[in-house]
Amino acid sequence: MSIILMILVGFVIGIVAKFLMPGRDPGGFVITALLGIAGAMAAAFIGQALGWYTYGQPAGFLAAVLGAMLLLFGYRLLISNIRHHTV
């Protein structure tokens, strides 16, 4: 049951991140959920490195959204570079 909850919360985080960073993004439910889950993990990792969170403590919702936005920004840069360098 916790995996289903993680996917649903990741999807909500991914939706919020995509809403706050408007633009065209390929990907549906799966990419949005993975973006949210990875954003939460990135926020927790960065927060632990900065001493904001202890080991095993999850990131908060806002930090997870910011992490997802950071990953979405990087994803957009990667995709735009690939499109511009492909002949």
HTML snippet that shows the backbone in 3Dmol.js (N, CA, C, O; Angstrom):
<script src="https://3Dmol.org/build/3Dmol-min.js"></script>
<div id="view" style="width:600px;height:400px;position:relative"></div>
<script>
const pdb = `
ATOM      1  N   MET A   1       0.817  -1.188   0.000  1.00  0.00           N
ATOM      2  CA  MET A   1       0.000   0.000   0.000  1.00  0.00           C
ATOM      3  C   MET A   1       0.864   1.257   0.000  1.00  0.00           C
ATOM      4  O   MET A   1       0.458   2.274  -0.562  1.00  0.00           O
ATOM      5  N   SER A   2       2.048   1.213   0.617  1.00  0.00           N
ATOM      6  CA  SER A   2       2.898   2.396   0.679  1.00  0.00           C
ATOM      7  C   SER A   2       3.459   2.758  -0.697  1.00  0.00           C
ATOM      8  O   SER A   2       3.729   3.930  -0.961  1.00  0.00           O
ATOM      9  N   ILE A   3       3.637   1.771  -1.573  1.00  0.00           N
ATOM     10  CA  ILE A   3       4.121   2.050  -2.928  1.00  0.00           C
ATOM     11  C   ILE A   3       3.061   2.822  -3.702  1.00  0.00           C
ATOM     12  O   ILE A   3       3.383   3.772  -4.415  1.00  0.00           O
ATOM     13  N   ILE A   4       1.812   2.424  -3.570  1.00  0.00           N
ATOM     14  CA  ILE A   4       0.725   3.132  -4.248  1.00  0.00           C
ATOM     15  C   ILE A   4       0.625   4.562  -3.726  1.00  0.00           C
ATOM     16  O   ILE A   4       0.433   5.493  -4.507  1.00  0.00           O
ATOM     17  N   LEU A   5       0.752   4.741  -2.432  1.00  0.00           N
ATOM     18  CA  LEU A   5       0.713   6.078  -1.838  1.00  0.00           C
ATOM     19  C   LEU A   5       1.888   6.918  -2.330  1.00  0.00           C
ATOM     20  O   LEU A   5       1.717   8.100  -2.626  1.00  0.00           O
ATOM     21  N   MET A   6       3.071   6.326  -2.422  1.00  0.00           N
ATOM     22  CA  MET A   6       4.242   7.043  -2.911  1.00  0.00           C
ATOM     23  C   MET A   6       4.032   7.491  -4.354  1.00  0.00           C
ATOM     24  O   MET A   6       4.400   8.611  -4.706  1.00  0.00           O
ATOM     25  N   ILE A   7       3.454   6.646  -5.188  1.00  0.00           N
ATOM     26  CA  ILE A   7       3.192   6.998  -6.578  1.00  0.00           C
ATOM     27  C   ILE A   7       2.177   8.128  -6.656  1.00  0.00           C
ATOM     28  O   ILE A   7       2.356   9.064  -7.436  1.00  0.00           O
ATOM     29  N   LEU A   8       1.119   8.058  -5.864  1.00  0.00           N
ATOM     30  CA  LEU A   8       0.095   9.105  -5.891  1.00  0.00           C
ATOM     31  C   LEU A   8       0.638  10.440  -5.384  1.00  0.00           C
ATOM     32  O   LEU A   8       0.361  11.482  -5.978  1.00  0.00           O
ATOM     33  N   VAL A   9       1.400  10.420  -4.302  1.00  0.00           N
ATOM     34  CA  VAL A   9       1.985  11.659  -3.785  1.00  0.00           C
ATOM     35  C   VAL A   9       3.003  12.208  -4.778  1.00  0.00           C
ATOM     36  O   VAL A   9       3.065  13.419  -4.990  1.00  0.00           O
ATOM     37  N   GLY A  10       3.799  11.337  -5.389  1.00  0.00           N
ATOM     38  CA  GLY A  10       4.746  11.766  -6.423  1.00  0.00           C
ATOM     39  C   GLY A  10       4.042  12.387  -7.606  1.00  0.00           C
ATOM     40  O   GLY A  10       4.524  13.364  -8.178  1.00  0.00           O
ATOM     41  N   PHE A  11       2.898  11.825  -7.978  1.00  0.00           N
ATOM     42  CA  PHE A  11       2.117  12.385  -9.087  1.00  0.00           C
ATOM     43  C   PHE A  11       1.632  13.785  -8.743  1.00  0.00           C
ATOM     44  O   PHE A  11       1.708  14.687  -9.578  1.00  0.00           O
ATOM     45  N   VAL A  12       1.136  13.980  -7.530  1.00  0.00           N
ATOM     46  CA  VAL A  12       0.663  15.301  -7.105  1.00  0.00           C
ATOM     47  C   VAL A  12       1.822  16.298  -7.088  1.00  0.00           C
ATOM     48  O   VAL A  12       1.671  17.432  -7.544  1.00  0.00           O
ATOM     49  N   ILE A  13       2.963  15.887  -6.571  1.00  0.00           N
ATOM     50  CA  ILE A  13       4.140  16.762  -6.552  1.00  0.00           C
ATOM     51  C   ILE A  13       4.554  17.107  -7.979  1.00  0.00           C
ATOM     52  O   ILE A  13       4.871  18.261  -8.268  1.00  0.00           O
ATOM     53  N   GLY A  14       4.554  16.125  -8.867  1.00  0.00           N
ATOM     54  CA  GLY A  14       4.900  16.367 -10.270  1.00  0.00           C
ATOM     55  C   GLY A  14       3.922  17.308 -10.949  1.00  0.00           C
ATOM     56  O   GLY A  14       4.335  18.153 -11.743  1.00  0.00           O
ATOM     57  N   ILE A  15       2.629  17.179 -10.653  1.00  0.00           N
ATOM     58  CA  ILE A  15       1.630  18.075 -11.227  1.00  0.00           C
ATOM     59  C   ILE A  15       1.869  19.505 -10.759  1.00  0.00           C
ATOM     60  O   ILE A  15       1.829  20.436 -11.564  1.00  0.00           O
ATOM     61  N   VAL A  16       2.115  19.683  -9.475  1.00  0.00           N
ATOM     62  CA  VAL A  16       2.361  21.024  -8.938  1.00  0.00           C
ATOM     63  C   VAL A  16       3.617  21.627  -9.575  1.00  0.00           C
ATOM     64  O   VAL A  16       3.623  22.803  -9.938  1.00  0.00           O
ATOM     65  N   ALA A  17       4.667  20.834  -9.709  1.00  0.00           N
ATOM     66  CA  ALA A  17       5.907  21.325 -10.318  1.00  0.00           C
ATOM     67  C   ALA A  17       5.672  21.728 -11.771  1.00  0.00           C
ATOM     68  O   ALA A  17       6.157  22.772 -12.207  1.00  0.00           O
ATOM     69  N   LYS A  18       4.936  20.916 -12.522  1.00  0.00           N
ATOM     70  CA  LYS A  18       4.651  21.248 -13.917  1.00  0.00           C
ATOM     71  C   LYS A  18       3.742  22.471 -14.021  1.00  0.00           C
ATOM     72  O   LYS A  18       3.865  23.257 -14.960  1.00  0.00           O
ATOM     73  N   PHE A  19       2.832  22.634 -13.062  1.00  0.00           N
ATOM     74  CA  PHE A  19       1.949  23.796 -13.051  1.00  0.00           C
ATOM     75  C   PHE A  19       2.742  25.082 -12.785  1.00  0.00           C
ATOM     76  O   PHE A  19       2.474  26.115 -13.398  1.00  0.00           O
ATOM     77  N   LEU A  20       3.712  25.017 -11.874  1.00  0.00           N
ATOM     78  CA  LEU A  20       4.505  26.190 -11.531  1.00  0.00           C
ATOM     79  C   LEU A  20       5.548  26.521 -12.593  1.00  0.00           C
ATOM     80  O   LEU A  20       6.050  27.644 -12.635  1.00  0.00           O
ATOM     81  N   MET A  21       5.876  25.568 -13.441  1.00  0.00           N
ATOM     82  CA  MET A  21       6.817  25.792 -14.542  1.00  0.00           C
ATOM     83  C   MET A  21       6.109  25.499 -15.856  1.00  0.00           C
ATOM     84  O   MET A  21       6.318  24.443 -16.453  1.00  0.00           O
ATOM     85  N   PRO A  22       5.273  26.429 -16.309  1.00  0.00           N
ATOM     86  CA  PRO A  22       4.504  26.163 -17.527  1.00  0.00           C
ATOM     87  C   PRO A  22       5.417  25.994 -18.739  1.00  0.00           C
ATOM     88  O   PRO A  22       6.518  26.541 -18.796  1.00  0.00           O
ATOM     89  N   GLY A  23       4.942  25.247 -19.671  1.00  0.00           N
ATOM     90  CA  GLY A  23       5.685  24.963 -20.887  1.00  0.00           C
ATOM     91  C   GLY A  23       5.320  23.575 -21.370  1.00  0.00           C
ATOM     92  O   GLY A  23       4.606  22.830 -20.698  1.00  0.00           O
ATOM     93  N   ARG A  24       5.817  23.246 -22.536  1.00  0.00           N
ATOM     94  CA  ARG A  24       5.520  21.940 -23.104  1.00  0.00           C
ATOM     95  C   ARG A  24       6.482  20.912 -22.546  1.00  0.00           C
ATOM     96  O   ARG A  24       7.700  21.055 -22.647  1.00  0.00           O
ATOM     97  N   ASP A  25       5.920  19.885 -21.964  1.00  0.00           N
ATOM     98  CA  ASP A  25       6.701  18.779 -21.427  1.00  0.00           C
ATOM     99  C   ASP A  25       6.118  17.482 -21.934  1.00  0.00           C
ATOM    100  O   ASP A  25       4.934  17.209 -21.735  1.00  0.00           O
ATOM    101  N   PRO A  26       6.946  16.671 -22.593  1.00  0.00           N
ATOM    102  CA  PRO A  26       6.434  15.364 -22.982  1.00  0.00           C
ATOM    103  C   PRO A  26       6.271  14.483 -21.758  1.00  0.00           C
ATOM    104  O   PRO A  26       6.970  14.657 -20.760  1.00  0.00           O
ATOM    105  N   GLY A  27       5.387  13.578 -21.835  1.00  0.00           N
ATOM    106  CA  GLY A  27       5.216  12.640 -20.724  1.00  0.00           C
ATOM    107  C   GLY A  27       3.845  12.763 -20.117  1.00  0.00           C
ATOM    108  O   GLY A  27       3.274  13.850 -20.017  1.00  0.00           O
ATOM    109  N   GLY A  28       3.340  11.645 -19.722  1.00  0.00           N
ATOM    110  CA  GLY A  28       2.027  11.603 -19.104  1.00  0.00           C
ATOM    111  C   GLY A  28       2.139  11.279 -17.628  1.00  0.00           C
ATOM    112  O   GLY A  28       2.987  11.818 -16.917  1.00  0.00           O
ATOM    113  N   PHE A  29       1.269  10.390 -17.183  1.00  0.00           N
ATOM    114  CA  PHE A  29       1.171  10.027 -15.777  1.00  0.00           C
ATOM    115  C   PHE A  29       2.478   9.476 -15.230  1.00  0.00           C
ATOM    116  O   PHE A  29       2.914   9.861 -14.145  1.00  0.00           O
ATOM    117  N   VAL A  30       3.095   8.586 -15.970  1.00  0.00           N
ATOM    118  CA  VAL A  30       4.297   7.906 -15.482  1.00  0.00           C
ATOM    119  C   VAL A  30       5.448   8.900 -15.298  1.00  0.00           C
ATOM    120  O   VAL A  30       6.099   8.905 -14.254  1.00  0.00           O
ATOM    121  N   ILE A  31       5.699   9.735 -16.301  1.00  0.00           N
ATOM    122  CA  ILE A  31       6.789  10.708 -16.215  1.00  0.00           C
ATOM    123  C   ILE A  31       6.520  11.714 -15.109  1.00  0.00           C
ATOM    124  O   ILE A  31       7.440  12.093 -14.383  1.00  0.00           O
ATOM    125  N   THR A  32       5.271  12.151 -14.968  1.00  0.00           N
ATOM    126  CA  THR A  32       4.923  13.112 -13.923  1.00  0.00           C
ATOM    127  C   THR A  32       5.120  12.503 -12.538  1.00  0.00           C
ATOM    128  O   THR A  32       5.650  13.164 -11.644  1.00  0.00           O
ATOM    129  N   ALA A  33       4.701  11.254 -12.349  1.00  0.00           N
ATOM    130  CA  ALA A  33       4.882  10.585 -11.056  1.00  0.00           C
ATOM    131  C   ALA A  33       6.361  10.375 -10.757  1.00  0.00           C
ATOM    132  O   ALA A  33       6.800  10.598  -9.629  1.00  0.00           O
ATOM    133  N   LEU A  34       7.134   9.949 -11.753  1.00  0.00           N
ATOM    134  CA  LEU A  34       8.572   9.751 -11.550  1.00  0.00           C
ATOM    135  C   LEU A  34       9.266  11.072 -11.240  1.00  0.00           C
ATOM    136  O   LEU A  34      10.183  11.119 -10.420  1.00  0.00           O
ATOM    137  N   LEU A  35       8.832  12.138 -11.892  1.00  0.00           N
ATOM    138  CA  LEU A  35       9.383  13.463 -11.629  1.00  0.00           C
ATOM    139  C   LEU A  35       9.136  13.869 -10.179  1.00  0.00           C
ATOM    140  O   LEU A  35      10.038  14.380  -9.514  1.00  0.00           O
ATOM    141  N   GLY A  36       7.928  13.646  -9.692  1.00  0.00           N
ATOM    142  CA  GLY A  36       7.601  13.990  -8.309  1.00  0.00           C
ATOM    143  C   GLY A  36       8.357  13.144  -7.304  1.00  0.00           C
ATOM    144  O   GLY A  36       8.856  13.666  -6.306  1.00  0.00           O
ATOM    145  N   ILE A  37       8.450  11.848  -7.551  1.00  0.00           N
ATOM    146  CA  ILE A  37       9.169  10.945  -6.643  1.00  0.00           C
ATOM    147  C   ILE A  37      10.654  11.304  -6.620  1.00  0.00           C
ATOM    148  O   ILE A  37      11.258  11.405  -5.552  1.00  0.00           O
ATOM    149  N   ALA A  38      11.238  11.495  -7.806  1.00  0.00           N
ATOM    150  CA  ALA A  38      12.654  11.849  -7.877  1.00  0.00           C
ATOM    151  C   ALA A  38      12.910  13.223  -7.270  1.00  0.00           C
ATOM    152  O   ALA A  38      13.954  13.442  -6.657  1.00  0.00           O
ATOM    153  N   GLY A  39      11.969  14.151  -7.434  1.00  0.00           N
ATOM    154  CA  GLY A  39      12.107  15.474  -6.834  1.00  0.00           C
ATOM    155  C   GLY A  39      12.122  15.403  -5.323  1.00  0.00           C
ATOM    156  O   GLY A  39      12.903  16.097  -4.673  1.00  0.00           O
ATOM    157  N   ALA A  40      11.266  14.570  -4.761  1.00  0.00           N
ATOM    158  CA  ALA A  40      11.244  14.390  -3.305  1.00  0.00           C
ATOM    159  C   ALA A  40      12.551  13.757  -2.821  1.00  0.00           C
ATOM    160  O   ALA A  40      13.086  14.141  -1.781  1.00  0.00           O
ATOM    161  N   MET A  41      13.052  12.800  -3.571  1.00  0.00           N
ATOM    162  CA  MET A  41      14.308  12.156  -3.193  1.00  0.00           C
ATOM    163  C   MET A  41      15.475  13.141  -3.300  1.00  0.00           C
ATOM    164  O   MET A  41      16.350  13.163  -2.434  1.00  0.00           O
ATOM    165  N   ALA A  42      15.490  13.953  -4.358  1.00  0.00           N
ATOM    166  CA  ALA A  42      16.557  14.947  -4.522  1.00  0.00           C
ATOM    167  C   ALA A  42      16.502  15.981  -3.409  1.00  0.00           C
ATOM    168  O   ALA A  42      17.539  16.374  -2.874  1.00  0.00           O
ATOM    169  N   ALA A  43      15.297  16.426  -3.054  1.00  0.00           N
ATOM    170  CA  ALA A  43      15.155  17.401  -1.972  1.00  0.00           C
ATOM    171  C   ALA A  43      15.623  16.819  -0.644  1.00  0.00           C
ATOM    172  O   ALA A  43      16.272  17.508   0.142  1.00  0.00           O
ATOM    173  N   ALA A  44      15.300  15.567  -0.394  1.00  0.00           N
ATOM    174  CA  ALA A  44      15.742  14.920   0.847  1.00  0.00           C
ATOM    175  C   ALA A  44      17.263  14.792   0.866  1.00  0.00           C
ATOM    176  O   ALA A  44      17.890  15.029   1.899  1.00  0.00           O
ATOM    177  N   PHE A  45      17.861  14.419  -0.266  1.00  0.00           N
ATOM    178  CA  PHE A  45      19.311  14.273  -0.347  1.00  0.00           C
ATOM    179  C   PHE A  45      20.009  15.615  -0.114  1.00  0.00           C
ATOM    180  O   PHE A  45      20.959  15.697   0.664  1.00  0.00           O
ATOM    181  N   ILE A  46      19.537  16.660  -0.787  1.00  0.00           N
ATOM    182  CA  ILE A  46      20.132  17.989  -0.628  1.00  0.00           C
ATOM    183  C   ILE A  46      19.915  18.495   0.794  1.00  0.00           C
ATOM    184  O   ILE A  46      20.824  19.065   1.397  1.00  0.00           O
ATOM    185  N   GLY A  47      18.720  18.290   1.328  1.00  0.00           N
ATOM    186  CA  GLY A  47      18.433  18.708   2.699  1.00  0.00           C
ATOM    187  C   GLY A  47      19.303  17.996   3.730  1.00  0.00           C
ATOM    188  O   GLY A  47      19.733  18.609   4.706  1.00  0.00           O
ATOM    189  N   GLN A  48      19.565  16.708   3.520  1.00  0.00           N
ATOM    190  CA  GLN A  48      20.443  15.966   4.422  1.00  0.00           C
ATOM    191  C   GLN A  48      21.881  16.468   4.314  1.00  0.00           C
ATOM    192  O   GLN A  48      22.590  16.562   5.316  1.00  0.00           O
ATOM    193  N   ALA A  49      22.309  16.792   3.083  1.00  0.00           N
ATOM    194  CA  ALA A  49      23.666  17.298   2.895  1.00  0.00           C
ATOM    195  C   ALA A  49      23.849  18.660   3.558  1.00  0.00           C
ATOM    196  O   ALA A  49      24.939  18.978   4.033  1.00  0.00           O
ATOM    197  N   LEU A  50      22.797  19.459   3.593  1.00  0.00           N
ATOM    198  CA  LEU A  50      22.858  20.785   4.210  1.00  0.00           C
ATOM    199  C   LEU A  50      22.536  20.758   5.698  1.00  0.00           C
ATOM    200  O   LEU A  50      22.644  21.780   6.375  1.00  0.00           O
ATOM    201  N   GLY A  51      22.141  19.598   6.211  1.00  0.00           N
ATOM    202  CA  GLY A  51      21.833  19.464   7.625  1.00  0.00           C
ATOM    203  C   GLY A  51      20.407  19.842   7.996  1.00  0.00           C
ATOM    204  O   GLY A  51      20.094  19.981   9.179  1.00  0.00           O
ATOM    205  N   TRP A  52      19.536  20.012   7.004  1.00  0.00           N
ATOM    206  CA  TRP A  52      18.135  20.365   7.273  1.00  0.00           C
ATOM    207  C   TRP A  52      17.325  19.159   7.715  1.00  0.00           C
ATOM    208  O   TRP A  52      16.398  19.284   8.515  1.00  0.00           O
ATOM    209  N   TYR A  53      17.678  17.993   7.194  1.00  0.00           N
ATOM    210  CA  TYR A  53      16.976  16.748   7.518  1.00  0.00           C
ATOM    211  C   TYR A  53      17.980  15.748   8.062  1.00  0.00           C
ATOM    212  O   TYR A  53      19.160  15.785   7.712  1.00  0.00           O
ATOM    213  N   THR A  54      17.511  14.862   8.914  1.00  0.00           N
ATOM    214  CA  THR A  54      18.357  13.775   9.382  1.00  0.00           C
ATOM    215  C   THR A  54      18.216  12.602   8.422  1.00  0.00           C
ATOM    216  O   THR A  54      17.309  12.568   7.592  1.00  0.00           O
ATOM    217  N   TYR A  55      19.125  11.643   8.548  1.00  0.00           N
ATOM    218  CA  TYR A  55      19.082  10.471   7.673  1.00  0.00           C
ATOM    219  C   TYR A  55      17.745   9.754   7.824  1.00  0.00           C
ATOM    220  O   TYR A  55      17.308   9.476   8.941  1.00  0.00           O
ATOM    221  N   GLY A  56      17.101   9.457   6.707  1.00  0.00           N
ATOM    222  CA  GLY A  56      15.828   8.747   6.711  1.00  0.00           C
ATOM    223  C   GLY A  56      14.613   9.649   6.838  1.00  0.00           C
ATOM    224  O   GLY A  56      13.483   9.190   6.676  1.00  0.00           O
ATOM    225  N   GLN A  57      14.827  10.919   7.124  1.00  0.00           N
ATOM    226  CA  GLN A  57      13.703  11.845   7.247  1.00  0.00           C
ATOM    227  C   GLN A  57      13.317  12.333   5.854  1.00  0.00           C
ATOM    228  O   GLN A  57      14.179  12.817   5.121  1.00  0.00           O
ATOM    229  N   PRO A  58      12.045  12.218   5.470  1.00  0.00           N
ATOM    230  CA  PRO A  58      11.638  12.658   4.138  1.00  0.00           C
ATOM    231  C   PRO A  58      11.571  14.180   4.048  1.00  0.00           C
ATOM    232  O   PRO A  58      11.425  14.878   5.051  1.00  0.00           O
ATOM    233  N   ALA A  59      11.681  14.662   2.835  1.00  0.00           N
ATOM    234  CA  ALA A  59      11.568  16.105   2.604  1.00  0.00           C
ATOM    235  C   ALA A  59      10.114  16.520   2.738  1.00  0.00           C
ATOM    236  O   ALA A  59       9.210  15.702   2.571  1.00  0.00           O
ATOM    237  N   GLY A  60       9.895  17.767   3.033  1.00  0.00           N
ATOM    238  CA  GLY A  60       8.550  18.297   3.105  1.00  0.00           C
ATOM    239  C   GLY A  60       7.961  18.486   1.715  1.00  0.00           C
ATOM    240  O   GLY A  60       8.661  18.354   0.711  1.00  0.00           O
ATOM    241  N   PHE A  61       6.688  18.791   1.662  1.00  0.00           N
ATOM    242  CA  PHE A  61       5.997  18.923   0.384  1.00  0.00           C
ATOM    243  C   PHE A  61       6.606  20.042  -0.459  1.00  0.00           C
ATOM    244  O   PHE A  61       6.876  19.838  -1.643  1.00  0.00           O
ATOM    245  N   LEU A  62       6.826  21.215   0.127  1.00  0.00           N
ATOM    246  CA  LEU A  62       7.386  22.339  -0.636  1.00  0.00           C
ATOM    247  C   LEU A  62       8.789  22.032  -1.131  1.00  0.00           C
ATOM    248  O   LEU A  62       9.129  22.362  -2.267  1.00  0.00           O
ATOM    249  N   ALA A  63       9.602  21.409  -0.301  1.00  0.00           N
ATOM    250  CA  ALA A  63      10.951  21.037  -0.724  1.00  0.00           C
ATOM    251  C   ALA A  63      10.890  20.016  -1.852  1.00  0.00           C
ATOM    252  O   ALA A  63      11.696  20.075  -2.781  1.00  0.00           O
ATOM    253  N   ALA A  64       9.950  19.084  -1.785  1.00  0.00           N
ATOM    254  CA  ALA A  64       9.797  18.081  -2.842  1.00  0.00           C
ATOM    255  C   ALA A  64       9.383  18.737  -4.154  1.00  0.00           C
ATOM    256  O   ALA A  64       9.872  18.361  -5.220  1.00  0.00           O
ATOM    257  N   VAL A  65       8.484  19.713  -4.080  1.00  0.00           N
ATOM    258  CA  VAL A  65       8.070  20.431  -5.290  1.00  0.00           C
ATOM    259  C   VAL A  65       9.255  21.196  -5.868  1.00  0.00           C
ATOM    260  O   VAL A  65       9.459  21.189  -7.082  1.00  0.00           O
ATOM    261  N   LEU A  66      10.037  21.854  -5.019  1.00  0.00           N
ATOM    262  CA  LEU A  66      11.224  22.566  -5.509  1.00  0.00           C
ATOM    263  C   LEU A  66      12.229  21.595  -6.129  1.00  0.00           C
ATOM    264  O   LEU A  66      12.843  21.909  -7.149  1.00  0.00           O
ATOM    265  N   GLY A  67      12.400  20.427  -5.527  1.00  0.00           N
ATOM    266  CA  GLY A  67      13.277  19.415  -6.106  1.00  0.00           C
ATOM    267  C   GLY A  67      12.769  18.938  -7.459  1.00  0.00           C
ATOM    268  O   GLY A  67      13.554  18.742  -8.387  1.00  0.00           O
ATOM    269  N   ALA A  68      11.461  18.753  -7.572  1.00  0.00           N
ATOM    270  CA  ALA A  68      10.874  18.340  -8.852  1.00  0.00           C
ATOM    271  C   ALA A  68      11.028  19.436  -9.896  1.00  0.00           C
ATOM    272  O   ALA A  68      11.268  19.144 -11.067  1.00  0.00           O
ATOM    273  N   MET A  69      10.893  20.694  -9.487  1.00  0.00           N
ATOM    274  CA  MET A  69      11.081  21.803 -10.417  1.00  0.00           C
ATOM    275  C   MET A  69      12.523  21.863 -10.902  1.00  0.00           C
ATOM    276  O   MET A  69      12.775  22.145 -12.073  1.00  0.00           O
ATOM    277  N   LEU A  70      13.463  21.600 -10.011  1.00  0.00           N
ATOM    278  CA  LEU A  70      14.869  21.565 -10.388  1.00  0.00           C
ATOM    279  C   LEU A  70      15.136  20.458 -11.406  1.00  0.00           C
ATOM    280  O   LEU A  70      15.841  20.668 -12.394  1.00  0.00           O
ATOM    281  N   LEU A  71      14.576  19.294 -11.160  1.00  0.00           N
ATOM    282  CA  LEU A  71      14.739  18.183 -12.105  1.00  0.00           C
ATOM    283  C   LEU A  71      14.042  18.471 -13.431  1.00  0.00           C
ATOM    284  O   LEU A  71      14.564  18.123 -14.490  1.00  0.00           O
ATOM    285  N   LEU A  72      12.877  19.097 -13.387  1.00  0.00           N
ATOM    286  CA  LEU A  72      12.166  19.452 -14.614  1.00  0.00           C
ATOM    287  C   LEU A  72      12.971  20.451 -15.429  1.00  0.00           C
ATOM    288  O   LEU A  72      13.021  20.350 -16.655  1.00  0.00           O
ATOM    289  N   PHE A  73      13.597  21.406 -14.771  1.00  0.00           N
ATOM    290  CA  PHE A  73      14.451  22.373 -15.458  1.00  0.00           C
ATOM    291  C   PHE A  73      15.619  21.660 -16.143  1.00  0.00           C
ATOM    292  O   PHE A  73      15.920  21.932 -17.305  1.00  0.00           O
ATOM    293  N   GLY A  74      16.270  20.757 -15.426  1.00  0.00           N
ATOM    294  CA  GLY A  74      17.362  19.988 -16.006  1.00  0.00           C
ATOM    295  C   GLY A  74      16.904  19.109 -17.158  1.00  0.00           C
ATOM    296  O   GLY A  74      17.612  18.969 -18.155  1.00  0.00           O
ATOM    297  N   TYR A  75      15.721  18.517 -17.026  1.00  0.00           N
ATOM    298  CA  TYR A  75      15.159  17.676 -18.089  1.00  0.00           C
ATOM    299  C   TYR A  75      14.913  18.511 -19.336  1.00  0.00           C
ATOM    300  O   TYR A  75      15.215  18.076 -20.448  1.00  0.00           O
ATOM    301  N   ARG A  76      14.366  19.705 -19.157  1.00  0.00           N
ATOM    302  CA  ARG A  76      14.117  20.578 -20.305  1.00  0.00           C
ATOM    303  C   ARG A  76      15.416  20.972 -20.986  1.00  0.00           C
ATOM    304  O   ARG A  76      15.483  21.001 -22.214  1.00  0.00           O
ATOM    305  N   LEU A  77      16.457  21.280 -20.202  1.00  0.00           N
ATOM    306  CA  LEU A  77      17.747  21.621 -20.791  1.00  0.00           C
ATOM    307  C   LEU A  77      18.319  20.451 -21.581  1.00  0.00           C
ATOM    308  O   LEU A  77      18.826  20.632 -22.688  1.00  0.00           O
ATOM    309  N   LEU A  78      18.239  19.272 -21.022  1.00  0.00           N
ATOM    310  CA  LEU A  78      18.758  18.076 -21.684  1.00  0.00           C
ATOM    311  C   LEU A  78      18.024  17.816 -22.990  1.00  0.00           C
ATOM    312  O   LEU A  78      18.650  17.557 -24.017  1.00  0.00           O
ATOM    313  N   ILE A  79      16.701  17.886 -22.953  1.00  0.00           N
ATOM    314  CA  ILE A  79      15.905  17.625 -24.158  1.00  0.00           C
ATOM    315  C   ILE A  79      16.171  18.677 -25.224  1.00  0.00           C
ATOM    316  O   ILE A  79      16.274  18.345 -26.404  1.00  0.00           O
ATOM    317  N   SER A  80      16.283  19.943 -24.827  1.00  0.00           N
ATOM    318  CA  SER A  80      16.525  21.003 -25.815  1.00  0.00           C
ATOM    319  C   SER A  80      17.912  20.843 -26.443  1.00  0.00           C
ATOM    320  O   SER A  80      18.076  21.091 -27.637  1.00  0.00           O
ATOM    321  N   ASN A  81      18.913  20.431 -25.654  1.00  0.00           N
ATOM    322  CA  ASN A  81      20.252  20.201 -26.205  1.00  0.00           C
ATOM    323  C   ASN A  81      20.261  19.033 -27.174  1.00  0.00           C
ATOM    324  O   ASN A  81      20.923  19.087 -28.210  1.00  0.00           O
ATOM    325  N   ILE A  82      19.536  17.989 -26.848  1.00  0.00           N
ATOM    326  CA  ILE A  82      19.464  16.827 -27.738  1.00  0.00           C
ATOM    327  C   ILE A  82      18.782  17.200 -29.037  1.00  0.00           C
ATOM    328  O   ILE A  82      19.231  16.790 -30.108  1.00  0.00           O
ATOM    329  N   ARG A  83      17.708  17.969 -28.966  1.00  0.00           N
ATOM    330  CA  ARG A  83      16.975  18.364 -30.176  1.00  0.00           C
ATOM    331  C   ARG A  83      17.808  19.282 -31.058  1.00  0.00           C
ATOM    332  O   ARG A  83      17.722  19.194 -32.282  1.00  0.00           O
ATOM    333  N   HIS A  84      18.614  20.163 -30.466  1.00  0.00           N
ATOM    334  CA  HIS A  84      19.396  21.105 -31.248  1.00  0.00           C
ATOM    335  C   HIS A  84      20.620  20.460 -31.882  1.00  0.00           C
ATOM    336  O   HIS A  84      21.110  20.940 -32.904  1.00  0.00           O
ATOM    337  N   HIS A  85      21.116  19.386 -31.295  1.00  0.00           N
ATOM    338  CA  HIS A  85      22.318  18.735 -31.814  1.00  0.00           C
ATOM    339  C   HIS A  85      22.006  17.549 -32.705  1.00  0.00           C
ATOM    340  O   HIS A  85      22.918  16.951 -33.277  1.00  0.00           O
ATOM    341  N   THR A  86      20.735  17.196 -32.835  1.00  0.00           N
ATOM    342  CA  THR A  86      20.368  16.097 -33.708  1.00  0.00           C
ATOM    343  C   THR A  86      20.130  16.626 -35.119  1.00  0.00           C
ATOM    344  O   THR A  86      19.441  17.628 -35.313  1.00  0.00           O
ATOM    345  N   VAL A  87      20.702  15.947 -36.082  1.00  0.00           N
ATOM    346  CA  VAL A  87      20.559  16.392 -37.475  1.00  0.00           C
ATOM    347  C   VAL A  87      19.550  15.556 -38.191  1.00  0.00           C
ATOM    348  O   VAL A  87      19.292  15.778 -39.374  1.00  0.00           O
TER     349      VAL A  87
END
`;
const viewer = $3Dmol.createViewer("view");
viewer.addModel(pdb, "pdb");
viewer.setStyle({}, {cartoon: {color: "spectrum"}});
viewer.zoomTo();
viewer.render();
</script>
